[in-house]
Amino acid sequence: MAEHTEKQKVCPHCGAALPEEAAFCPYCAQTVNRRSHLKAPAEGWRRALRRALMVLMPLLLVGGIAAGYHLTRPQTYEGVGEVYYSDLSGTYHLFLSESASLQEPVQEMRQNAAIGEAYRVPVLLRVYDADTGADAGAAFLEKTDRVTAEFPTIEGVGGNFACTAPAPHSAFPDVPLVSLVDYTLEADAEAAAEMVWTIDMKNGDTIRLGVDYILSPLPNENYYPEDVPMGTTEELQALIDEIAAAADPTPNVNIYLPAVTYDGTLVLHGRAINLYGSTGGTARTVFTGSIQVEAREDGWISYFQDIEFRGNGGVALSAAANARATNCLFTGWDTGLYGCGTAWINSIDCTFADNGVGLHFNSKGGSANHSLYNGNVFRDNGTAVVLEQVPTDLTLDFRGSVFEGNGTDIDNRCRQGLDLSQAEFR
């Protein structure tokens, strides 16, 4: 074997001399470079995880804030007639209705109206727990910041609409909020408007609840003395009974009375009926007996116009349903015009003379139809006006009315709002 110098590179496997830069032995073909095995760092995965978290944490934080904002941001709930509203404490069923007896949502409120007449009716907001059906009005109101109602748009022609601010009402103790709607149909055509309630919650949510109001003119059905017997109280009562039993309740029924004197009691029942006295010549239609208007649920008004009520005690016109007297005379009665039950009564351009009480309001109803008591003369009555109970907080306006020689002009027992600024006291 050949000798090798100290600096000569040899194969570690076969001992053969190798060129200086050889990477493998040309004789045995094995590699002559030594492999070094690197040891993986024990903490490498933890460093990688920390780096990943440093990148992901800001993204997760931003995503969490966005998700939380999405769940809790102020939201708007809208519905027609009814709406369901949810917060952290549960779900509420809110809806609008038009009477104390009707406890179901109403999307349309249709009213028949006489042209040119003013009406006032309530709209009730009811609130129940959507899961249990229990009344939740008080709990819901604690979460509200403000509640408003309005008629933002009016469709069609010939109608005027307005409403009062929603508030509790003594006539509806179980209803959280009530708004009173005032409307007038001014043309012989349908008029429509949307009433919108807006409820702003303390948490920033908004609830909008709408209901459509539609007014239709009352068709007329007229009765005249030359066509139908009505010369006595018995004949007139028979006609009224026939109308109440057979007539369609929709028409506006007008009875034009002859210039006769009716004695005994006349009862209006079943529906609203209007009685118009004679205005031809000097003779007038006279009632020496009482007229009684029985209670009804329809809310329509019975009108009494150009009639003289001449009595000797008792009550001239007693109304348990809505009634209005225009250009009538009440004299010689314990009470001239008396409103009871759920009635709203009005007197316009009437004379109340020599009665114990001229006009006596004692009704527990929840609606009104006219605020004006204008042009009346209250003369020489024991008490001209007694306000014992009045259905709404509507201010009664006695503009142009004259109070003269009465023992007491106004006995306002229920502290009803009055406008006497244009009344005259002598």
VEXDREN-2710 file (C-alpha; in Angstrom, 1 decimal):
% VEXDREN-2710
k/r/px/py/pz
1/MET/0.0/0.0/0.0
2/ALA/1.4/3.3/-0.9
3/GLU/2.5/5.7/1.8
4/HIS/0.5/8.8/2.5
5/THR/1.7/12.1/3.6
6/GLU/0.1/13.7/6.7
7/LYS/-1.7/16.2/4.7
8/GLN/-3.0/13.8/2.1
9/LYS/-6.7/13.0/2.3
10/VAL/-7.7/9.3/2.5
11/CYS/-11.0/7.5/2.3
12/PRO/-12.2/6.6/5.9
13/HIS/-13.9/3.5/4.5
14/CYS/-11.2/1.8/2.3
15/GLY/-8.1/3.8/3.1
16/ALA/-7.4/4.8/-0.5
17/ALA/-5.8/8.2/-1.3
18/LEU/-8.3/10.8/-2.3
19/PRO/-8.1/13.9/-4.3
20/GLU/-8.1/17.1/-2.0
21/GLU/-11.6/18.2/-3.0
22/ALA/-13.2/14.7/-3.2
23/ALA/-16.7/14.4/-1.8
24/PHE/-16.8/10.6/-2.3
25/CYS/-14.2/7.8/-2.8
26/PRO/-13.5/6.8/-6.4
27/TYR/-12.6/3.4/-5.2
28/CYS/-15.4/2.3/-2.9
29/ALA/-17.9/5.0/-4.0
30/GLN/-18.9/6.0/-0.5
31/THR/-19.3/9.6/0.7
32/VAL/-16.3/10.9/2.6
33/ASN/-18.2/14.0/4.2
34/ARG/-19.4/13.7/7.8
35/ARG/-23.1/14.4/8.4
36/SER/-24.1/16.5/11.3
37/HIS/-27.6/15.9/12.8
38/LEU/-29.2/19.2/14.0
39/LYS/-31.4/18.9/17.1
40/ALA/-34.8/20.6/16.8
41/PRO/-35.3/23.4/19.4
42/ALA/-37.6/22.1/22.2
43/GLU/-39.6/25.4/22.4
44/GLY/-40.1/26.0/18.6
45/TRP/-43.9/25.2/18.5
46/ARG/-44.6/27.5/21.4
47/ARG/-42.9/30.4/19.7
48/ALA/-44.9/29.8/16.6
49/LEU/-48.1/29.7/18.6
50/ARG/-47.3/33.0/20.3
51/ARG/-46.5/34.6/16.9
52/ALA/-49.9/33.4/15.5
53/LEU/-51.8/34.6/18.6
54/MET/-50.1/38.0/18.3
55/VAL/-51.5/38.3/14.8
56/LEU/-54.9/36.8/15.5
57/MET/-55.8/38.5/18.8
58/PRO/-56.4/41.9/17.3
59/LEU/-58.6/40.3/14.6
60/LEU/-60.6/38.3/17.2
61/LEU/-61.0/41.4/19.3
62/VAL/-62.3/43.5/16.4
63/GLY/-64.6/40.7/15.4
64/GLY/-66.0/40.3/18.9
65/ILE/-66.7/44.0/19.2
66/ALA/-68.4/43.9/15.8
67/ALA/-70.6/40.9/16.8
68/GLY/-71.6/42.5/20.1
69/TYR/-72.5/45.8/18.3
70/HIS/-74.6/43.8/15.8
71/LEU/-76.5/42.2/18.6
72/THR/-77.0/45.3/20.8
73/ARG/-77.2/48.2/18.4
74/PRO/-80.4/50.2/18.2
75/GLN/-83.0/48.5/16.0
76/THR/-86.3/49.5/14.4
77/TYR/-89.4/47.4/14.6
78/GLU/-92.4/48.2/12.3
79/GLY/-95.9/46.8/11.9
80/VAL/-99.4/47.6/10.8
81/GLY/-101.9/47.0/13.5
82/GLU/-99.5/45.0/15.6
83/VAL/-95.8/44.4/16.2
84/TYR/-93.6/42.0/18.3
85/TYR/-90.8/43.6/20.2
86/SER/-87.9/41.7/21.9
87/ASP/-85.3/42.7/24.4
88/LEU/-83.2/40.9/27.0
89/SER/-86.2/40.4/29.3
90/GLY/-88.5/38.8/26.7
91/THR/-90.9/39.5/23.8
92/TYR/-93.9/41.9/23.9
93/HIS/-96.9/41.8/21.7
94/LEU/-98.1/45.4/20.9
95/PHE/-101.3/46.2/19.0
96/LEU/-103.9/48.8/18.5
97/SER/-107.6/48.4/19.0
98/GLU/-110.6/50.8/18.9
99/SER/-112.7/49.8/21.9
100/ALA/-112.4/48.4/25.4
101/SER/-114.3/45.2/24.4
102/LEU/-112.2/44.5/21.3
103/GLN/-108.9/43.0/22.4
104/GLU/-107.6/42.0/18.9
105/PRO/-105.3/43.9/16.5
106/VAL/-107.0/46.2/14.0
107/GLN/-105.2/47.1/10.8
108/GLU/-108.0/49.3/9.5
109/MET/-110.5/51.4/11.4
110/ARG/-113.5/52.2/9.2
111/GLN/-115.9/54.9/10.3
112/ASN/-119.1/56.1/8.7
113/ALA/-119.5/59.9/9.2
114/ALA/-122.0/62.6/8.4
115/ILE/-120.5/65.2/6.2
116/GLY/-119.3/68.3/8.1
117/GLU/-119.7/66.7/11.6
118/ALA/-116.8/66.4/14.0
119/TYR/-116.1/63.1/15.8
120/ARG/-113.7/62.0/18.5
121/VAL/-112.9/58.3/19.1
122/PRO/-110.3/56.5/21.1
123/VAL/-107.4/54.3/19.8
124/LEU/-106.0/52.0/22.4
125/LEU/-102.5/50.7/22.7
126/ARG/-102.4/47.2/24.3
127/VAL/-99.2/45.4/25.4
128/TYR/-99.0/41.7/26.4
129/ASP/-96.3/39.2/27.1
130/ALA/-95.9/37.3/23.9
131/ASP/-95.2/34.0/25.6
132/THR/-97.7/34.0/28.5
133/GLY/-100.4/36.3/27.2
134/ALA/-100.3/38.3/30.5
135/ASP/-100.8/42.0/30.5
136/ALA/-97.4/43.7/30.3
137/GLY/-98.3/47.3/29.8
138/ALA/-96.8/48.7/33.0
139/ALA/-93.5/46.8/32.6
140/PHE/-93.2/47.9/29.0
141/LEU/-93.9/51.6/29.7
142/GLU/-91.0/51.6/32.2
143/LYS/-88.7/50.9/29.2
144/THR/-90.0/53.7/27.0
145/ASP/-88.5/57.1/26.7
146/ARG/-91.2/58.8/24.6
147/VAL/-94.4/57.8/22.8
148/THR/-96.0/59.9/20.1
149/ALA/-98.9/59.6/17.6
150/GLU/-99.6/61.5/14.4
151/PHE/-101.2/61.5/11.0
152/PRO/-98.1/62.2/8.8
153/THR/-99.9/61.7/5.5
154/ILE/-103.5/62.0/4.2
155/GLU/-104.8/60.2/1.1
156/GLY/-107.8/61.2/-0.9
157/VAL/-109.8/64.3/-0.3
158/GLY/-112.3/65.8/2.0
159/GLY/-111.1/64.6/5.4
160/ASN/-109.4/66.2/8.4
161/PHE/-107.6/64.1/10.9
162/ALA/-105.8/64.9/14.2
163/CYS/-105.0/63.1/17.4
164/THR/-104.0/63.7/21.0
165/ALA/-100.7/62.7/22.6
166/PRO/-100.9/59.1/23.9
167/ALA/-101.6/59.0/27.6
168/PRO/-103.4/56.9/30.2
169/HIS/-107.1/57.4/30.3
170/SER/-109.5/57.0/33.2
171/ALA/-112.2/55.4/30.9
172/PHE/-109.7/52.6/30.1
173/PRO/-107.9/51.7/33.3
174/ASP/-106.5/48.5/31.9
175/VAL/-105.0/50.1/28.8
176/PRO/-101.5/51.6/29.1
177/LEU/-102.0/54.4/26.5
178/VAL/-104.9/56.0/24.7
179/SER/-104.9/58.6/21.8
180/LEU/-108.1/60.4/20.9
181/VAL/-108.6/60.8/17.2
182/ASP/-110.5/63.8/15.9
183/TYR/-111.9/63.5/12.3
184/THR/-114.3/65.3/10.0
185/LEU/-115.5/64.2/6.6
186/GLU/-115.9/67.3/4.5
187/ALA/-116.9/65.9/1.1
188/ASP/-119.2/63.2/-0.2
189/ALA/-116.2/60.9/-0.9
190/GLU/-114.1/58.4/1.0
191/ALA/-111.1/59.9/2.9
192/ALA/-108.2/57.9/4.3
193/ALA/-105.2/58.5/6.5
194/GLU/-102.6/56.5/8.3
195/MET/-102.1/57.0/12.0
196/VAL/-98.6/56.2/13.1
197/TRP/-97.5/55.6/16.7
198/THR/-93.7/56.0/17.4
199/ILE/-92.3/54.5/20.5
200/ASP/-88.7/55.4/21.4
201/MET/-87.2/53.0/23.9
202/LYS/-84.6/53.9/26.5
203/ASN/-82.1/51.4/24.9
204/GLY/-82.3/53.3/21.6
205/ASP/-84.7/51.0/19.8
206/THR/-87.6/52.4/17.9
207/ILE/-91.1/50.9/17.4
208/ARG/-93.4/52.2/14.7
209/LEU/-97.0/51.0/14.7
210/GLY/-99.5/52.1/12.1
211/VAL/-103.2/51.8/11.5
212/ASP/-105.3/53.0/8.5
213/TYR/-108.3/55.3/9.2
214/ILE/-110.9/55.2/6.4
215/LEU/-114.0/57.5/6.5
216/SER/-117.0/56.9/4.4
217/PRO/-120.1/59.2/4.0
218/LEU/-123.3/58.0/5.5
219/PRO/-126.0/57.4/2.9
220/ASN/-129.3/59.0/3.8
221/GLU/-132.7/57.4/4.3
222/ASN/-135.4/60.1/4.8
223/TYR/-139.0/59.9/6.1
224/TYR/-141.6/62.7/5.6
225/PRO/-145.0/63.1/7.2
226/GLU/-146.7/63.2/3.8
227/ASP/-145.4/59.7/3.1
228/VAL/-145.5/58.0/6.5
229/PRO/-147.9/58.3/9.4
230/MET/-146.2/60.2/12.3
231/GLY/-148.8/62.6/13.6
232/THR/-149.0/61.1/17.1
233/THR/-146.5/59.7/19.6
234/GLU/-147.9/56.2/18.9
235/GLU/-147.4/56.5/15.2
236/LEU/-144.0/57.9/15.6
237/GLN/-143.0/55.2/17.9
238/ALA/-144.3/52.5/15.5
239/LEU/-142.1/54.1/12.7
240/ILE/-139.0/54.1/15.0
241/ASP/-139.6/50.4/16.0
242/GLU/-140.0/49.4/12.3
243/ILE/-136.7/51.2/11.4
244/ALA/-134.8/49.7/14.3
245/ALA/-136.1/46.2/13.4
246/ALA/-135.8/46.2/9.6
247/ALA/-133.5/48.9/8.3
248/ASP/-129.9/48.4/7.3
249/PRO/-127.9/50.0/10.1
250/THR/-125.7/51.8/7.7
251/PRO/-127.9/54.6/6.4
252/ASN/-128.3/57.9/8.1
253/VAL/-131.9/57.9/9.1
254/ASN/-133.7/61.3/9.1
255/ILE/-137.3/61.7/10.2
256/TYR/-138.8/65.1/9.4
257/LEU/-141.6/65.7/11.9
258/PRO/-144.8/67.7/11.3
259/ALA/-145.8/70.7/13.4
260/VAL/-147.7/68.8/16.1
261/THR/-147.4/68.3/19.8
262/TYR/-146.3/64.9/21.0
263/ASP/-147.2/63.8/24.5
264/GLY/-146.0/60.6/26.3
265/THR/-142.6/59.0/26.2
266/LEU/-140.8/58.3/22.9
267/VAL/-137.9/55.7/22.9
268/LEU/-135.1/55.6/20.3
269/HIS/-133.4/52.2/20.3
270/GLY/-131.4/49.9/18.1
271/ARG/-129.7/52.5/16.1
272/ALA/-129.1/56.3/15.7
273/ILE/-132.2/58.2/14.4
274/ASN/-132.3/61.9/13.7
275/LEU/-135.5/63.9/14.4
276/TYR/-135.9/67.3/12.6
277/GLY/-138.8/69.5/13.8
278/SER/-141.0/71.6/11.5
279/THR/-139.7/75.1/10.5
280/GLY/-142.4/76.1/8.1
281/GLY/-144.6/79.0/9.2
282/THR/-145.0/79.9/12.9
283/ALA/-146.0/76.4/14.2
284/ARG/-143.3/74.3/15.8
285/THR/-142.8/70.6/16.6
286/VAL/-143.4/70.2/20.4
287/PHE/-142.7/67.4/22.8
288/THR/-144.4/67.6/26.2
289/GLY/-143.2/64.1/27.1
290/SER/-139.7/62.8/27.3
291/ILE/-137.5/61.4/24.6
292/GLN/-135.2/58.5/25.7
293/VAL/-132.2/57.5/23.7
294/GLU/-131.2/54.0/24.7
295/ALA/-127.6/52.8/25.0
296/ARG/-125.9/51.4/21.9
297/GLU/-122.3/50.3/20.9
298/ASP/-122.2/51.9/17.4
299/GLY/-121.0/55.4/18.5
300/TRP/-123.2/57.2/16.0
301/ILE/-125.0/60.4/17.0
302/SER/-128.8/61.0/17.2
303/TYR/-129.5/64.6/16.1
304/PHE/-132.4/66.6/17.4
305/GLN/-133.0/69.9/15.6
306/ASP/-135.7/72.6/15.7
307/ILE/-137.8/71.0/18.4
308/GLU/-139.4/72.6/21.5
309/PHE/-139.4/70.5/24.7
310/ARG/-142.0/72.0/27.0
311/GLY/-142.4/70.1/30.2
312/ASN/-143.7/70.1/33.7
313/GLY/-140.9/68.3/35.5
314/GLY/-139.0/65.1/34.6
315/VAL/-136.2/64.9/32.0
316/ALA/-136.8/66.3/28.5
317/LEU/-134.1/64.5/26.5
318/SER/-132.3/61.6/28.2
319/ALA/-129.4/60.1/26.2
320/ALA/-127.5/57.0/27.1
321/ALA/-126.0/57.1/23.6
322/ASN/-124.5/60.0/21.7
323/ALA/-126.9/62.8/21.0
324/ARG/-126.8/66.4/19.9
325/ALA/-129.5/69.1/20.2
326/THR/-129.4/72.1/17.8
327/ASN/-131.7/75.1/17.9
328/CYS/-134.0/73.4/20.4
329/LEU/-135.9/74.9/23.4
330/PHE/-135.9/73.2/26.8
331/THR/-138.2/74.8/29.4
332/GLY/-140.1/73.6/32.4
333/TRP/-138.1/70.5/33.1
334/ASP/-136.3/69.1/36.2
335/THR/-133.5/68.5/33.7
336/GLY/-133.4/69.6/30.1
337/LEU/-130.7/67.6/28.4
338/TYR/-129.2/64.7/30.3
339/GLY/-126.2/62.6/29.2
340/CYS/-125.6/59.3/30.9
341/GLY/-124.2/55.8/30.3
342/THR/-121.5/56.2/27.8
343/ALA/-123.0/59.1/25.9
344/TRP/-121.5/62.3/24.6
345/ILE/-124.0/65.0/24.4
346/ASN/-123.9/68.4/22.8
347/SER/-126.1/71.5/22.6
348/ILE/-125.7/74.2/20.0
349/ASP/-127.8/77.3/19.6
350/CYS/-130.3/76.0/22.1
351/THR/-132.3/77.8/24.8
352/PHE/-132.5/76.4/28.4
353/ALA/-135.0/78.4/30.4
354/ASP/-136.8/77.9/33.7
355/ASN/-135.4/74.3/34.3
356/GLY/-134.0/72.9/37.5
357/VAL/-130.9/72.0/35.5
358/GLY/-130.4/73.0/31.9
359/LEU/-127.7/70.6/30.7
360/HIS/-126.4/67.7/32.9
361/PHE/-123.4/65.6/31.8
362/ASN/-123.0/62.4/33.8
363/SER/-121.4/59.9/31.4
364/LYS/-118.5/57.4/31.8
365/GLY/-117.8/56.9/28.1
366/GLY/-114.5/57.0/26.4
367/SER/-115.1/59.1/23.3
368/ALA/-116.3/62.5/22.3
369/ASN/-117.8/63.9/19.1
370/HIS/-117.8/67.7/19.4
371/SER/-116.2/70.2/21.7
372/LEU/-118.4/73.2/20.9
373/TYR/-121.4/74.3/23.1
374/ASN/-121.7/77.5/21.2
375/GLY/-124.6/79.9/20.9
376/ASN/-126.7/78.5/23.8
377/VAL/-128.8/80.7/26.1
378/PHE/-129.0/79.5/29.8
379/ARG/-131.6/81.7/31.5
380/ASP/-133.4/81.5/34.9
381/ASN/-132.4/77.9/35.6
382/GLY/-131.6/76.6/39.1
383/THR/-128.3/75.4/37.6
384/ALA/-127.5/76.1/34.0
385/VAL/-124.8/73.4/33.5
386/VAL/-123.8/70.4/35.7
387/LEU/-120.7/68.6/34.8
388/GLU/-120.7/65.5/37.0
389/GLN/-118.7/63.1/34.8
390/VAL/-117.5/63.8/31.3
391/PRO/-116.0/61.0/29.2
392/THR/-112.8/62.7/28.0
393/ASP/-110.5/65.5/28.9
394/LEU/-111.7/67.5/25.9
395/THR/-112.1/71.2/26.7
396/LEU/-115.7/72.2/26.4
397/ASP/-116.0/75.5/24.5
398/PHE/-119.0/77.7/25.3
399/ARG/-118.2/80.5/22.9
400/GLY/-121.1/82.7/22.2
401/SER/-123.2/81.2/25.0
402/VAL/-125.1/83.5/27.4
403/PHE/-125.7/82.8/31.1
404/GLU/-128.3/85.0/32.7
405/GLY/-130.4/84.8/35.9
406/ASN/-129.3/81.3/36.9
407/GLY/-129.0/80.2/40.5
408/THR/-125.6/78.6/39.5
409/ASP/-124.2/79.1/36.1
410/ILE/-121.7/76.1/36.0
411/ASP/-121.4/73.3/38.6
412/ASN/-118.1/71.8/37.4
413/ARG/-117.9/68.8/39.8
414/CYS/-115.4/66.8/37.7
415/ARG/-113.2/69.8/37.0
416/GLN/-113.6/69.4/33.3
417/GLY/-111.6/71.7/31.1
418/LEU/-113.7/74.7/30.0
419/ASP/-113.2/77.6/27.6
420/LEU/-115.4/80.4/28.8
421/SER/-113.4/83.2/27.3
422/GLN/-116.1/84.0/24.7
423/ALA/-119.1/83.3/26.9
424/GLU/-121.2/86.0/28.4
425/PHE/-122.3/86.1/32.0
426/ARG/-125.1/88.6/33.0
END
